[in-house]
Amino acid sequence: MRWALPLLALAAAAPAADAPVAVQAPVFVDDFEGHAAGAPPGAPWKEETYRSGAVITVDGAQAWSGTRAMHVFTPRGAPYRRGYMAIHLGKPFPQLQHGMFGRAMVWLDAAPGTTPVHWTLLQGEGRSADDRYNSIYRLGLEEHGGTRFMANFETTPPVRTDCREPSVLTLPVRQWACVEWHFDVASNELEFWLDGRQVVHVRERARAANACRGDDLGGQWRAPPRLDSLYMGFERYGDTPGDQDLWIDDVALSEQRVGCPTSVRRK
């Protein structure tokens, strides 16, 4: 684990052609080499599986760089699994609470299944300005066996909003993929990329008129005044015919777009 990245090292990680080259080091990077194998990653990560049956450890079964990555295992046999590790941003990274860019290398061992399944890979979350609900910006997947990307905005009760903006892109299976994200509080904006290609971009509201189920905010994707937490892993809604294994490696958080490694390749 590394908490800063020298500027020279940025030569190994370049954004896609449509993104500016980073001029400052990411705020946080983690290749999981410094975490103990067989246990969840240590600080600043915090395990938040809530006894749902998901198991998160650092292991060497798959790794983008080095010999270790974070492994999220979500077994079949239950309608809900919360396979999340969290970074609560307030103390370690307050500069990211009003907006962040992120990048992670992701390996999905198999599609969740042919049954309708919906799951979340990552989300940014914070409390509303009036302290009534949480605003949640998500990168989710559904359809195509649970591999098709979508952006999702949801609120917690008593405010009920659940909005989606689908993408045509899908997460590849049994190969490494570079996933990037951008959350911006001031502009109510979220954006995602796959291997440098834009997955979806939402600013304030989805394009489709019927994008929301439960619409207490009138179609607005209203960001919180600050992002309190970032969650990554595999939160699954619905049972599946098989278990899921997901590996995450080379996580980077920044105030500017980080981009994918120049060595993005299929291992």
C-alpha positions in Angstrom: 0.0 0.0 0.0 1.2 3.5 -0.9 -0.3 6.8 0.3 1.3 9.0 -2.3 2.7 8.4 -5.8 5.9 10.2 -7.0 5.3 12.3 -10.1 7.8 10.3 -12.1 5.7 7.2 -11.5 2.8 8.7 -13.4 4.6 7.8 -16.6 3.3 4.3 -15.9 -0.3 5.5 -15.8 -1.7 7.6 -18.6 -5.3 8.7 -19.3 -7.0 8.0 -22.5 -6.5 10.3 -25.4 -9.6 12.4 -24.5 -8.3 13.0 -20.9 -5.6 15.5 -19.7 -2.4 14.1 -18.3 -2.3 14.4 -14.6 0.0 17.1 -13.3 0.0 16.1 -9.7 0.2 12.8 -7.8 -2.9 11.0 -6.8 -4.0 11.5 -3.2 -4.0 7.8 -2.5 -2.9 4.6 -4.3 -3.1 1.0 -3.2 -1.7 -2.1 -4.9 -2.5 -4.3 -1.9 1.1 -5.5 -1.7 1.5 -4.1 1.8 -1.6 -5.8 3.3 -1.5 -9.2 5.0 -2.7 -12.1 2.9 -5.8 -13.9 4.1 -7.3 -10.9 5.8 -9.3 -7.8 4.6 -7.2 -4.8 3.6 -6.2 -2.6 6.5 -6.5 1.2 7.0 -7.8 3.3 5.4 -10.1 0.5 4.2 -12.9 -0.7 6.5 -14.8 -3.9 6.0 -18.5 -3.3 5.8 -20.0 -6.6 4.7 -22.5 -6.5 7.6 -22.5 -10.3 8.1 -24.2 -10.7 4.7 -22.1 -13.8 3.8 -19.7 -12.0 1.6 -16.0 -12.5 2.3 -13.2 -10.1 1.5 -9.5 -10.9 1.7 -6.2 -10.0 0.1 -4.8 -12.9 -1.9 -2.6 -13.8 -4.8 -5.1 -15.8 -6.9 -5.2 -12.8 -9.3 -3.2 -9.6 -9.4 -2.8 -6.9 -12.0 0.6 -5.7 -10.6 2.7 -7.4 -8.0 1.4 -10.6 -6.4 -1.7 -9.5 -4.4 -5.1 -8.0 -5.0 -8.3 -7.5 -3.0 -10.6 -10.5 -3.5 -14.4 -10.2 -3.0 -16.3 -13.5 -2.7 -20.1 -13.4 -2.8 -21.6 -16.8 -2.6 -24.9 -17.9 -4.1 -27.8 -18.9 -1.8 -29.1 -15.6 -0.5 -31.1 -12.7 -2.0 -28.6 -10.1 -0.8 -24.9 -10.0 -0.3 -22.9 -6.9 0.7 -19.3 -7.4 -0.3 -18.0 -3.9 0.4 -14.8 -2.3 1.6 -15.2 1.4 2.5 -13.0 4.4 2.8 -14.6 7.0 5.0 -13.1 10.2 3.5 -13.4 12.8 6.3 -10.2 12.3 8.2 -7.8 10.7 5.7 -8.8 12.5 2.5 -11.0 15.6 3.1 -9.8 17.1 -0.2 -11.8 14.4 -2.0 -15.2 15.1 -0.3 -16.3 17.8 -2.8 -15.2 15.8 -5.8 -13.0 12.9 -6.8 -11.6 10.9 -9.6 -10.8 7.3 -9.2 -9.3 4.3 -11.0 -9.2 0.6 -10.3 -8.2 -2.5 -12.1 -11.0 -5.1 -12.0 -11.2 -8.9 -12.7 -14.6 -10.6 -12.7 -14.1 -14.4 -12.8 -17.6 -15.2 -14.3 -20.8 -13.4 -15.1 -23.2 -13.6 -12.2 -25.7 -15.6 -14.2 -28.5 -15.8 -16.7 -31.2 -14.9 -14.1 -31.9 -11.2 -13.8 -29.3 -9.8 -11.4 -28.2 -6.3 -10.4 -25.1 -5.5 -8.5 -22.9 -2.5 -7.6 -19.2 -2.2 -8.1 -18.6 1.1 -6.4 -20.5 4.0 -4.9 -20.0 7.4 -3.4 -22.3 8.4 -0.6 -23.1 11.4 1.7 -25.8 12.9 3.9 -28.2 15.5 2.4 -27.9 19.1 3.3 -31.2 18.9 5.3 -30.0 15.7 7.0 -33.0 13.8 5.9 -31.5 11.1 3.7 -28.3 9.8 2.1 -27.5 10.6 -1.6 -25.8 7.6 -3.3 -23.9 7.8 -6.7 -23.3 4.3 -8.0 -21.7 2.4 -10.8 -23.9 -0.7 -11.2 -24.3 -3.6 -13.5 -27.3 -5.6 -14.7 -28.7 -7.5 -17.7 -26.4 -9.4 -20.1 -25.8 -11.9 -17.2 -25.1 -9.1 -14.8 -22.3 -7.4 -16.9 -23.9 -4.4 -18.5 -22.9 -1.1 -16.9 -25.3 1.6 -15.7 -25.1 4.8 -13.6 -27.5 4.8 -10.6 -28.7 7.5 -8.2 -30.6 6.4 -5.1 -31.7 8.0 -1.8 -32.5 6.4 1.5 -35.9 6.8 3.2 -37.9 8.8 3.9 -36.9 10.3 0.5 -37.5 7.7 -2.2 -35.6 8.1 -5.5 -34.0 5.4 -7.6 -32.8 6.6 -11.1 -30.8 4.8 -13.8 -28.9 5.7 -16.9 -27.9 2.5 -18.8 -24.8 2.0 -21.0 -24.2 -0.2 -23.9 -20.8 -1.3 -22.5 -20.3 -4.5 -20.6 -17.6 -5.5 -18.1 -15.4 -8.2 -19.6 -15.1 -11.6 -17.9 -11.9 -13.3 -17.0 -9.7 -10.5 -18.0 -8.4 -7.3 -16.4 -10.4 -4.1 -17.0 -9.6 -0.5 -16.1 -12.6 1.2 -14.4 -12.5 4.9 -13.8 -15.0 7.2 -12.1 -15.7 10.9 -11.4 -18.0 12.4 -8.7 -18.6 16.1 -8.6 -20.7 17.6 -5.8 -21.1 21.2 -7.1 -22.4 20.1 -10.6 -24.4 17.0 -9.4 -22.3 15.0 -11.8 -21.0 11.4 -12.1 -19.0 9.9 -14.9 -17.5 6.5 -15.6 -15.0 5.0 -18.1 -14.0 1.4 -19.1 -10.5 1.0 -20.5 -10.5 4.8 -21.3 -13.9 4.7 -23.1 -16.8 6.6 -21.5 -19.4 4.3 -20.0 -22.0 6.9 -19.0 -22.1 10.6 -18.0 -24.9 12.1 -16.0 -25.2 15.7 -14.9 -28.1 16.6 -12.7 -30.6 14.2 -14.4 -30.8 11.2 -16.7 -31.6 11.6 -20.4 -34.6 9.4 -20.4 -37.9 10.8 -19.1 -38.8 7.6 -17.3 -35.4 7.0 -15.7 -36.6 7.0 -12.1 -38.6 4.6 -10.0 -39.7 6.6 -6.9 -39.1 10.2 -7.8 -39.3 12.4 -4.7 -36.6 14.7 -6.1 -38.3 15.3 -9.4 -35.7 13.5 -11.5 -32.8 15.4 -10.0 -29.6 13.4 -9.3 -28.9 15.6 -6.3 -25.4 15.1 -4.8 -24.8 15.5 -1.1 -22.9 18.7 0.0 -19.9 16.4 0.6 -19.0 12.8 0.0 -18.5 11.0 3.3 -17.7 7.5 2.0 -16.5 5.5 -1.0 -17.5 1.9 -1.2 -16.0 -0.7 -3.5 -16.7 -4.4 -4.0 -19.7 -6.5 -5.0 -23.1 -5.6 -3.5 -25.6 -8.0 -5.0 -29.4 -7.7 -5.1 -31.0 -11.1 -5.8 -29.7 -14.6 -5.7 -27.6 -16.1 -8.5 -27.0 -19.7 -9.8 -23.3 -19.5 -9.0 -20.8 -17.8 -6.7 -19.0 -14.6 -7.7 -15.3 -13.9 -7.4 -14.1 -10.3 -8.1 -10.6 -9.0 -7.7 -9.7 -5.3 -7.4 -6.1 -4.0 -7.8 -4.2 -0.7 -8.2 -6.8 1.6 -6.8 -6.0 5.3 -7.2 -7.9 8.4 -5.8 -7.2 11.8 -7.1 -8.4 15.4 -7.6 -7.7 14.9 -11.3 -8.4 12.1 -13.7 -5.7 9.4 -13.2 -6.3 7.3 -16.4 -5.4 3.7 -17.1 -2.0 2.1 -17.0 -0.2 2.4 -20.3 0.3 -1.4 -20.0 -3.4 -2.2 -20.0 -3.4 -5.7 -21.5 -5.2 -8.9 -21.1 -3.3 -11.2 -18.8 
